[in-house]
Amino acid sequence: MATHRHDENCQRMFALLSEYLDLELPAETCQEMDAHIAGCGPCAAFTASLRKTIELCREYRPQELPDPIARDARQKLLEAYQKMLAGRRS
């Protein structure tokens, strides 16, 4: 397998990759990057991987946290805990 050597185009592409993926670059620059990615396997693979990572991050939703414990339930737990501690001291 041949080793890929990053040239100036690869370095420029990496420097602009975030703006490219966010569609924040002029059309001409995007076309140049499209052409580079189409002809550079390692840059194409890296770009695809980064796109997938961004997609997964945008889809991620942390599990919902439960509602805070009710005040009376918290009080009962505290009383039970204090009773348990008192029993250990005896």
N, C-alpha and C positions, 0 to 999 in steps of 0.2 A: 504494500500500500504506500502510495506516494505521500510525502509529508507536505502539508500546505504551509506556504510561507505568506504571512499577512503582508500585503503591500500597502502603499499609501491609500488606495481606494478602500481597503478593509478598515484601516485605521480611521479614515474619514467617516465611513459608514457607522462604525461603532460610536464615534463621537456624536453622531446625529440620530442614533437609533431611537431614543426616547421620543424626540420630536417627530420622527418619521412615523412611529407607531401611533402617536397621538394626532397624526394628520396636521401638524403645525408647520410644515415646511412648504415652500413654494412648489408648484406643480413640476417645474423643471428639475428641481432637486430630487423630488420623489421619483420621477422617471429615471434619473441617473441611478438612484439607489435600487429601484426595481430591476434595472438592467444588471447592476452589479450582483445583486442577490441571485438573479436567475442564472448567472454564470459562475457563481462561487459556492460550491457545495457547503463548506464549513460556515460561511456567513448565512446561507439559506437555513441550515439546520439550527444555528444559534438564534436567528430571527424567529423561526417557527417555535422554538422552545420558549423564548421570551414572550411571544404572543400567547401561548398556552398558559404560561405562568400568570400573566396579567389577567387573562380570562378567569382562571381559577380564583385568583384573589378577589376579583369583582363579584364572583358568585358566592364566595364564602360568607356564611352567616353563622355567627357563634350561636350555640344553643341558648335558648332563653333562660334567664335566671329565674329561679322560683321567687314568688312574692315574699316579702319579708315576713318573718314569723310573727304571729299575732302577739300583742303585748301580754295577754293572759297566759298564753302558752309559754312564752319566754319566762314569765314569772314562775310558773309551775316547774319548768326545767331548772331554774335557779334554786328554787326551794328544795327540789329533789337532790341537786348537786350539793347544796349546803348540808342537807341531812346525811348524805353519804359521807361527806368529809367529817361531820361530827361523829358518825358511827366509827370511823377509822381511829379517831383520837381516843375513843373510850376504851 
